[in-house]
Amino acid sequence: MERRSIGTRLAGAFRSRGAEELEGSRAELVLQQLEETRGALRATHAQLVEMERLAAGEELASDFADAINNPLAALLGRLQMRLEASRPPDPEDERLYALARRIAEVVEGMFQLARRQPLEPREVSIAKIVEETARPLRALAEARGVKLAISLDPDLPDVFADPSLIAQALSELVQNALAASAEGGQVELDVETLAGAAAVCFRVRDAGPGIAPELRERVFDPFFTTRRGSLGLGLTLAGRIARGHGGRLRIQCAEGGGCEATLELPLPPSLQRSER
């Protein structure tokens, strides 16, 4: 029988141990990959459940709005006729009319949430969108006694987007900031291309009272608002528009007051610029 030297036997043992360690590493890698895949599947399932829940909620909102809109319109018409017929108007009729108008605003808000407006993207100028959106916003800011300061990156690229929806989202963010600002305050709108030129970023800052920490997670919830007279749909709609374009909307508030809304709109590869 052939005798193996101690060195040969040790080398064999090391090779065997090395093979076991290699197999163990491979097994760990496979387990890690399986766990990552399972995590991704769980996340996808959660997203599908959330999408189904939202779709069901939107359908319910549309049905509810349809059911209430006709009788509400009749009620508003009757109250308006009573107000026009009586001089001076009956205070109770005025109060009822104001309540009915408020209900009508909520119903219209539900229509907006339920309506799935299709994207009509095309290559458009960001600077042009901001310029056209800024005109009515400057008038609103002036009426509120608030300064609207706008700063644009001079090298903003064109983007492939739905200009009317981007304008709506931008308008909602600025109006929200103006409503939070005191007379004599300032709202800042900065638009720039992010580092790496992969996205255009809209930043809207105000120096208002901010949002309490315990309420910040709810700012995108439909009909959630901390302001009297507001429906609480502006951020909901702006966030939906951002996601529809593959972007995102974030809200950050400082401890001492003031908020910054950041809307990031990704650029398609054909419109991206190399970083300088």
C-alpha positions in Angstrom: 0.0 0.0 0.0 1.3 3.4 -1.0 2.3 5.6 1.9 1.6 9.3 1.6 3.9 11.8 3.2 2.7 14.0 6.0 3.0 17.0 3.6 0.9 15.3 1.0 -1.8 14.3 3.6 -1.8 17.9 5.0 -2.1 19.3 1.5 -5.0 17.0 0.8 -6.7 18.0 4.1 -6.2 21.7 3.3 -7.7 21.2 -0.2 -10.6 19.3 1.3 -11.2 22.0 3.9 -10.8 24.7 1.2 -13.4 23.0 -0.9 -15.8 22.8 2.0 -15.2 26.5 2.7 -15.8 27.3 -0.9 -19.0 25.3 -1.0 -20.0 27.0 2.2 -19.4 30.5 0.7 -21.4 29.5 -2.4 -24.2 28.3 -0.2 -24.2 31.6 1.8 -24.2 33.5 -1.5 -27.2 31.5 -2.8 -29.0 32.0 0.5 -28.3 35.7 0.4 -29.6 35.9 -3.2 -32.7 34.0 -2.3 -33.4 36.3 0.6 -32.9 39.4 -1.5 -35.2 37.9 -4.2 -37.8 37.1 -1.5 -37.5 40.7 -0.2 -38.0 42.1 -3.7 -41.1 39.8 -4.2 -42.5 41.0 -0.9 -42.0 44.6 -1.9 -43.6 44.1 -5.3 -46.5 42.3 -3.7 -47.0 45.2 -1.3 -46.9 47.7 -4.2 -49.5 45.6 -6.1 -51.8 45.5 -3.1 -51.4 49.2 -2.6 -52.1 49.9 -6.3 -55.2 47.7 -6.1 -56.3 49.5 -2.9 -55.8 52.9 -4.5 -57.7 51.9 -7.7 -60.6 50.7 -5.6 -60.6 53.9 -3.6 -60.5 56.0 -6.7 -63.4 54.1 -8.2 -65.4 54.5 -5.0 -64.6 58.2 -5.0 -65.8 58.6 -8.6 -69.1 56.7 -7.9 -69.7 58.8 -4.7 -69.0 62.0 -6.6 -71.4 61.1 -9.4 -74.1 60.1 -6.9 -74.0 63.4 -4.9 -73.2 65.9 -7.7 -76.7 66.2 -9.2 -78.7 66.7 -6.0 -76.0 69.0 -4.8 -76.3 71.1 -7.9 -80.0 71.3 -7.4 -79.6 72.4 -3.8 -77.1 75.1 -4.8 -79.4 76.4 -7.5 -82.4 76.6 -5.1 -80.4 78.4 -2.4 -79.0 80.8 -4.9 -82.5 81.7 -6.1 -83.6 82.2 -2.5 -80.7 84.5 -1.9 -81.3 86.5 -5.0 -85.1 86.8 -4.2 -84.7 88.2 -0.7 -83.3 91.6 0.1 -81.5 91.6 2.5 -80.5 87.9 2.1 -81.5 85.6 4.9 -78.4 84.9 7.1 -79.5 81.2 7.5 -79.7 80.9 3.7 -76.2 82.4 3.3 -74.8 79.9 5.9 -76.5 77.0 4.1 -75.2 78.2 0.7 -71.7 78.5 2.1 -71.9 74.9 3.5 -73.2 73.6 0.2 -70.4 75.3 -1.7 -67.9 73.7 0.6 -69.4 70.3 -0.1 -69.3 71.0 -3.8 -65.5 71.8 -3.5 -65.0 68.5 -1.8 -66.9 66.6 -4.5 -64.8 68.4 -7.2 -61.7 67.3 -5.3 -62.9 63.7 -5.3 -63.4 64.0 -9.1 -59.8 65.2 -9.4 -58.5 62.3 -7.4 -60.6 59.7 -9.3 -59.8 61.2 -12.8 -56.9 59.4 -14.4 -55.7 62.1 -16.8 -53.5 60.4 -19.4 -50.0 61.7 -19.8 -49.3 63.6 -23.1 -45.6 64.0 -22.9 -43.5 65.8 -25.5 -40.1 67.6 -25.6 -40.7 70.9 -23.8 -38.6 73.7 -22.3 -38.5 73.8 -18.5 -37.8 77.5 -18.6 -41.0 78.1 -20.7 -43.1 76.0 -18.3 -41.8 78.0 -15.3 -42.3 81.3 -17.1 -45.9 80.6 -18.0 -46.7 79.2 -14.6 -45.1 82.1 -12.8 -47.4 84.8 -14.3 -50.6 84.0 -12.3 -48.4 83.0 -9.3 -46.7 86.4 -9.2 -50.1 88.1 -9.1 -51.3 85.8 -6.3 -48.1 86.5 -4.3 -48.5 90.3 -4.8 -52.1 90.1 -3.6 -50.9 88.3 -0.5 -48.1 90.7 0.1 -45.5 88.0 -0.4 -42.4 88.2 -2.6 -42.0 85.3 -5.1 -38.3 84.9 -6.0 -37.5 82.7 -9.0 -34.0 81.4 -9.9 -33.4 79.3 -13.0 -30.3 77.4 -14.0 -29.3 79.1 -17.3 -28.4 75.7 -18.9 -31.7 73.9 -18.1 -32.3 71.2 -20.7 -35.5 70.4 -22.4 -37.4 67.5 -20.9 -39.8 64.9 -22.2 -42.9 65.5 -20.1 -46.5 66.6 -20.1 -46.2 70.4 -19.7 -49.7 71.0 -18.4 -49.3 68.5 -15.6 -45.8 69.7 -14.7 -47.2 73.3 -14.6 -50.1 72.1 -12.3 -47.7 70.4 -9.9 -45.4 73.4 -9.8 -48.4 75.7 -9.3 -49.7 73.6 -6.4 -46.4 73.7 -4.6 -46.0 77.4 -5.0 -49.6 78.1 -3.9 -49.0 75.9 -0.9 -45.9 77.9 0.0 -47.7 81.2 -0.5 -50.6 80.2 1.7 -48.1 79.3 4.5 -46.3 82.6 4.2 -47.0 85.7 6.3 -47.4 89.1 4.7 -44.0 90.5 3.9 -42.5 87.1 3.6 -40.8 85.4 0.7 -41.2 82.2 -1.3 -38.3 81.0 -3.3 -38.5 78.8 -6.4 -35.2 77.4 -7.7 -34.9 75.2 -10.7 -31.6 73.4 -11.6 -30.1 70.4 -13.2 -28.9 67.9 -10.5 -25.3 66.8 -10.4 -24.8 64.1 -13.0 -27.4 65.8 -15.2 -29.9 62.9 -14.7 -32.8 65.0 -13.4 -34.2 68.5 -13.2 -35.0 69.6 -9.7 -37.7 72.2 -8.6 -37.3 73.5 -5.1 -40.0 75.6 -3.4 -39.1 77.1 0.0 -41.1 79.2 2.4 -40.5 80.7 5.8 -43.9 79.8 7.2 -44.7 78.0 10.5 -43.8 74.6 9.1 -45.5 71.3 9.8 -45.5 69.6 13.2 -43.3 66.5 13.2 -46.2 64.2 14.1 -48.1 65.4 11.0 -45.4 65.3 8.4 -46.1 61.7 7.3 -49.7 62.7 6.4 -49.0 65.7 4.1 -49.6 63.6 1.0 -52.8 62.1 2.3 -55.9 63.3 0.3 -58.0 65.9 2.1 -55.4 66.3 4.9 -54.7 69.9 5.7 -53.7 72.1 8.6 -55.1 75.3 7.0 -58.7 76.5 7.2 -60.4 76.7 3.9 -58.0 74.3 2.1 -59.1 71.0 0.7 -55.7 69.4 1.2 -55.3 68.0 -2.3 -52.4 70.1 -3.6 -49.6 67.9 -2.4 -51.6 64.7 -3.2 -52.0 65.8 -6.9 -48.4 67.1 -7.2 -47.0 63.9 -5.8 -49.1 61.8 -8.2 -47.9 63.9 -11.2 -44.3 63.5 -10.1 -44.7 59.7 -9.8 -46.5 59.6 -13.2 -43.3 61.1 -14.8 -41.1 58.7 -13.0 -40.0 61.4 -10.5 -40.6 62.0 -6.8 -41.8 64.8 -4.5 -40.3 65.3 -1.0 -41.2 67.7 1.8 -38.7 68.8 4.4 -39.4 71.1 7.3 -36.9 72.8 9.6 -37.4 72.7 13.3 -37.7 76.4 13.7 -40.3 76.7 10.8 -40.2 76.8 7.1 -40.6 74.0 4.5 -38.9 73.0 1.3 -40.8 71.0 -1.4 -38.5 69.2 -3.8 -39.8 67.8 -7.1 -37.3 65.8 -9.1 -38.1 65.1 -12.7 -35.8 62.5 -14.4 -34.4 63.2 -17.8 -34.5 60.4 -20.4 -31.0 59.1 -21.5 -31.2 61.0 -24.8 -31.6 64.3 -23.0 -29.1 63.7 -20.2 -25.8 65.7 -20.3 -22.5 64.5 -19.1 -21.3 66.0 -15.8 -18.8 68.8 -16.3 
